[in-house]
Every structure is written in C-alpha cells, then in structure tokens.
C-alpha cells in the first residue's frame, strides 16, 4: 500500500553529497521539521526528468518558498554521484537538495516503487511529488504511468 495524505513519512536514509563526500541523511532530518516538497523521478538524466521535471522545480523554487516551503528535494533511485552530477549539470545551486535513494529503500517504504526492468533500468521510483509538513505527508501526487502533470512544480504550487 502506498503512502496517503495524513500518513507519517517513513524512517529511512537517503544520501546527499556534502563537502566531505557522500553523506547519509535521515528522512527525519530532511522532512521532520517545517514544510518540504520532495519530488521523485524514475531516473536522473532521463528525457522528461531532465527536460521538464527538474527544470520546473528550479524555475519555481522561489515561488514555492514564498508559499512557505522550506526545502525542495529531488530524489531518484540512483547513486549519489549521479545525483550530484545531474544537479551540477542542471544548475540547481542551493535551491534543490539532490538526494539519492540508492537501494530504493525509502521508495519502497513509501509504496511508490516500480519495476523498470523491461527498459533495462531495474527497480526505480514512480514519478511523484509529496508535500510534507513536520514529518507528515499533506499532499501525495502520484503520476499515472507515462504521464507528467500532477507532480510538476506548477501543479504542486497550485495545491499550496
């Protein structure tokens, strides 16, 4: 069963790149206090993710923060080195935290995994966005297969 609005965010570790190298960060640390948006993509550097999903959140970062969002996190079932390179090539700067769910444990705990083995990609995350307030999901926006609408930055912004 997948996460629903009103559910607490599961406890797990993601990995971010710090000045000291790969660094685990708990979901409690990332999402336990304040308001966050986490959006997940099936894979870094993939077409829709690179052309629309991440760029939309980069463009709307200030507007989201103006609506009370404290942090924006981009997540994928990729390794932290790929997430770092994708963030750098996309010029995310400090506006978006690029987080790796390398083994897909957080994705599975959310109930939002998918099997992309038919495309040679293995286990991945569905495309989704969550609005989280003090560790509780307030909005769960999961895309239907092959779609990109409800997890876009513009849609999330309209929901706030």
C-alpha positions in Angstrom: 0.0 0.0 0.0 1.3 3.5 -0.8 1.5 6.5 1.4 -1.6 8.7 1.7 -2.2 12.2 2.9 -2.1 12.3 6.7 0.5 9.5 6.9 3.8 10.0 8.6 6.9 9.9 6.4 8.7 6.5 6.8 12.0 6.5 8.5 14.9 5.8 6.1 18.2 7.2 5.0 18.9 9.0 1.7 22.4 10.1 0.6 23.4 13.6 -0.3 26.8 14.9 -1.4 28.4 17.1 1.1 31.8 18.9 1.1 33.2 15.7 2.8 31.7 13.4 0.2 28.6 11.1 0.3 26.7 11.7 3.4 23.6 9.8 4.8 20.7 11.9 5.9 17.7 10.6 7.6 14.2 11.4 6.5 13.5 12.7 10.0 16.3 15.2 9.4 15.1 16.2 5.9 11.4 16.2 6.5 10.8 16.2 10.3 10.5 19.9 10.8 9.0 22.6 8.5 7.4 22.2 5.1 9.1 20.3 2.3 8.4 19.2 -1.2 10.1 16.0 -2.4 9.7 15.1 -6.0 10.9 11.8 -7.3 11.9 10.8 -10.8 12.4 7.4 -12.4 16.0 8.3 -13.3 18.4 11.2 -13.4 19.3 12.4 -16.9 16.2 10.7 -18.4 14.3 12.7 -21.0 11.2 14.0 -19.1 13.1 14.3 -15.9 15.8 16.4 -17.4 13.7 18.5 -19.8 10.7 19.2 -17.6 10.5 17.8 -14.1 13.8 19.1 -12.5 13.8 22.4 -14.6 10.3 23.2 -13.4 11.3 23.0 -9.8 14.4 25.1 -10.4 12.2 27.7 -12.1 9.5 27.6 -9.4 11.9 27.4 -6.3 11.4 31.0 -5.3 7.6 30.8 -5.7 7.4 27.6 -3.7 9.5 29.2 -0.9 7.2 32.2 -1.0 4.3 29.8 -0.3 6.1 28.5 2.9 8.1 25.6 1.5 11.4 25.4 3.5 13.2 22.9 1.3 12.8 21.2 -2.1 14.3 17.7 -2.5 14.8 15.9 -5.8 15.1 12.2 -5.3 15.8 9.2 -7.6 16.8 5.6 -7.2 20.3 6.4 -8.4 23.6 6.7 -6.7 24.7 10.0 -5.1 27.4 10.6 -7.7 24.8 10.6 -10.5 22.5 12.9 -8.5 25.4 15.3 -7.8 26.4 15.4 -11.5 22.7 15.8 -12.6 22.3 18.7 -10.1 25.5 20.4 -11.3 24.7 20.0 -15.0 21.2 21.4 -14.3 22.4 24.3 -12.3 20.3 23.5 -9.2 22.6 25.5 -7.0 21.4 25.6 -3.4 17.7 25.8 -4.3 17.2 22.0 -4.5 18.7 19.2 -2.5 19.7 16.3 -4.8 19.1 13.1 -2.8 19.9 9.5 -3.8 17.8 6.6 -2.7 20.5 4.2 -3.9 18.8 0.9 -2.9 15.3 2.2 -3.3 14.5 1.6 0.4 12.7 4.9 1.0 10.8 4.5 -2.3 9.7 1.0 -1.2 8.7 2.2 2.3 6.5 4.8 0.6 5.0 2.1 -1.6 5.9 4.1 -4.7 8.4 1.8 -6.4 8.2 0.4 -9.8 9.9 -2.3 -11.9 11.5 -0.7 -15.0 13.5 -3.9 -15.8 11.7 -4.1 -19.2 13.6 -0.9 -20.0 16.9 -2.1 -18.6 16.6 0.2 -15.5 15.8 -2.2 -12.7 13.8 -1.1 -9.7 13.0 2.6 -9.7 10.7 5.1 -8.2 7.4 6.1 -9.8 7.2 9.8 -10.7 5.6 11.6 -7.8 5.6 14.7 -5.5 4.9 14.9 -1.8 4.3 18.0 0.3 5.4 17.2 3.8 4.7 19.2 6.9 6.5 18.4 10.2 7.1 14.8 9.0 3.5 14.1 7.7 2.5 13.9 4.1 -0.1 16.6 3.4 -0.3 16.0 -0.4 0.5 12.8 -2.3 0.7 13.4 -6.0 1.5 10.3 -8.0 1.6 10.2 -11.8 -0.2 7.6 -13.8 2.2 5.6 -15.9 3.7 7.6 -18.7 2.2 10.9 -17.5 3.8 14.1 -16.2 1.2 16.5 -14.7 0.4 16.2 -11.0 4.0 16.0 -9.8 5.1 19.1 -11.8 6.3 22.2 -9.9 3.4 24.2 -11.3 0.8 21.7 -10.1 2.4 21.5 -6.7 2.5 25.3 -6.4 -1.3 25.4 -7.3 -2.0 23.0 -4.5 -0.4 25.1 -1.8 
